[in-house]
């Protein structure tokens, strides 16, 4: 039961990361204003990185978690 839930959560996380990558590429190719409600993805990522950089140790831990999510495969 737990392994099935873990598999579903892993699959949903993978789908989310794929969609995030897709929205970043589309926003960079077409322009952030032409993508609709997901147009501010690049701006949100820049804000996230800026916030993590100002966070000190908590920011470093956050960056570690993000890198772990992207390198799980």
Long-range contacts (C-beta under 8 A, 24 or more apart in sequence): 13-69, 17-69, 17-70
